[in-house]
């Protein structure tokens, strides 16, 4: 993380509505046509998208509209809220890991912690969210994924979870050599160079699982770090 990183509440960077309230504002022309709304599941669930750029079902009953301050990329906001650390921030941690569907209130959304990071890092996180969302949008819930696709996407989700934990905790006490985010920024260039989404994903996987891959090595280091500091890390989250 760099000097540009700072923490805020979601309400300071976005407006939050119920879906009905959003439509009223939209119909009254109080929301700009160029805004990029995000649709939020009213309950915290483990194996589905918490936030989506499209309202794919009625359960997405809240709407977040990032403010026009150029501080946050909508895809980065979606990235955070789709990862396990941010789902735990939204839910009771004990209930979440039991698989309980925890309801979300507007008040909780407004107070949700958001960590603002430099644009290059936001863009890399938004790209990872795009990759993960692609399969959900195509197939639906994770239980419907083909087994080989599921394994690949779970690895991308693991990358996202570790990056969001890295963002949440900060610099990991100066251990920059285990930063998965910086390794992902470099790795994501492979995807950007490929015009086809599916081929880009395959090229990424081929690169990640090649010998001596830096991203995979950082993932392994980070897992060891998390295992060694599990209690300290867990204490950062609300009980």
N, C-alpha and C positions, 0 to 999 in steps of 0.2 A: 504494500500500500504506500501511496505517496502523500505529500503534503496536502494535495487537493481533496483527500478523503475527509468527509465529516458526516456526522450522524444527525438525523432529523426524524420527525414523525411524518407518517404518510400524508396527513392533512396539510402539511406545509408545502408539499410538492404536487399534490393532486386533489381534485374534488371527488367526493365519494357520494354516490346516490343509490337508492333502490332502483330497480329497473323501471318501475312506474315513474318515479321522480325524474329519472334521466330522460325518459320519453317526453315528459311534460316540458322540461327545459329545452330539449331538442326541438320540439314542435313550436316552442315560443321563440325559436332562433336565439336562445341564450347560450348555446354551445356551438362553437365554430365547426363548420363542415370539415375542416382539415384536422380536427382533433382526432386522436387515436385512442378510442375507449378500450378498456380492458374489462372483460366480464368475469366476475368472481363467484365461485361456488359458495353457496350460503353455509355449507358445512365443510369442515376440514377432512379430506379423504387422502389415504395413502397412495393408492395406485391409479390416480387419474390426475388430470391437470386441475390445479386449484384456480388458475387464471388462464383465460383464453382470449385471443383477439376476435373471436367470433362467438356468438351465443349459440352453442351447439345443443343445449337442452335447457329446460325450464329451471333446473337447479342453479343455473348461473343468474342469480337474482340480484346481485349488486353490480354496480358499474363504477369503475375508477377512470377519471379523465385527468391525465397529467396536465398541470398548469403550464402555460406558455412561457416558462422561465428559462428554457434551454439548459436546465440543470440535470434533467433525467430523461433517458431514452425509454419509451414505453416498453420495448422489448426487454430492457434490463430490469425494469420493475416486475414484469411477468416472470423473468428468470428467477429473481429472488423468491417470489411468492410460490413458485412451483417446486422449490427445493425443500428437503426435509427440515433443515434448520429453521426456515421461516414458517413452515407449517407448524412446527413445535411452538414457535413464538405466538402463533394465532390460537393454538389449542392448549388444553391441559396436557403437559408432556406425558404423564402417566397414561391418560386415556388414549392419546395418539398412538403410543407404541403398543397398546392393546388392540388397536384397530377400531376404537370407538369413533363414531362420526360426531365430531364436536361442532355445534352450531356457532356461527360467527355473528356478532352484532356490528352495526354501523360504528358504534363507539369504539369497539376493539380495532376495527379497520383504521379509523382515524388516528389512533394512538400507536399503530404498528411502527416499530423501528424500521427506518430505511437508512442504509449506509450509502452515501453518494461518493462515487469514485470517479477517476478521470475518464473522459469520453472513450479513449481507446480501449480501456478495460470494460466499460459499459457495453461497447459494441461487440466485443468478444463474447461477453456473457449473453447478450441478446442473440447472437448467432447460435450459441449452444442451445438456447431455449427454442430457437426456430427448428433446429435439427430434432430435438426431442418432441416438440409439438407436431412435427410432420407426421410421425407414425400414429400418434393419438388421433389426429384429424382424419387420417386415412382409414384407420381400423376401429377406433373407439377406445374402450377400456383395455387395460393391459392384459386382462384375461383372454382377450380375443387375438393377441399377438401370436403369430407363428413362433415356434420354439426357438428357431435360429435368430429370428428378428428380435425376440424378447431378450435374449442374452446380450446382443449388441446394444440394445437400447438401455438395458440396465447398466451397462458399463458407462454409457454417456450420462445416465442419471447419477451414477457414482461420481463421475467427474464434476457434475454440476453441484452435487451435495458438498463435496470437499471444497470446491471453490467458494461456495456461499458460506461455509464455515470459516474459511480463511478470511473472507470479507468481514464476517461477523466478529471474529476474534481480533483481527488486526494483523500485526506483523509476526505473530508467533514468536514473540520475544527475540526478534532479530534473526530467526532462522530462514533467511531468504532463499537458501539453497533448496528448500522443500516447497517453494511456492508452485502450486499447480496452475494458478492463474497466469503467471508469466509464461509457463510452458505451453498453456493452451493458446495464448495469444499468437505464439509462433506457429503452433500446429494448425490453427484455424486458417492460415494462409492457403493451405492445401485445398480446403473447401471453397474458398473464395475464387480460386483459379479454375474451378470446375463449373460449367454452366448448368449441368443437370444435377438436381438435388440428390437423387438416389445414387448417382455415380460419385458425387462429392462425398457422400456418407461412406460409400465403399472404399474410396481412396483414403479417407481419414482412418478407417479401421485397419486397412492394410498397413498404413504408416505407423499407427499406434502399436500394432502387434509385430512390427519388425524388430530385429535384434537391436539391443542397446538404445531403445527409444527413450528420450528424455522425459516425455510426459508420463509414460508408464512408470519410469523410475521414480519420478516425483510422487506419483500416486502411491507407490509402495512405501516411500519415506513418510508421506503424510499419514498413511494408515498406522504405521508404527508410532508416529508422534501422538496420534489420537488414542491409540491403545495405552501408551505410557501416561497420558495426561487425562484419561477419561473422566475421572471424578472432578477435576478442576474445570474441564470444559463443560461438563453437564451442569455444574453449579452456576454457570452464566445464564442458564435458561430458567424461566419462571416455572415453578412447581405446580 
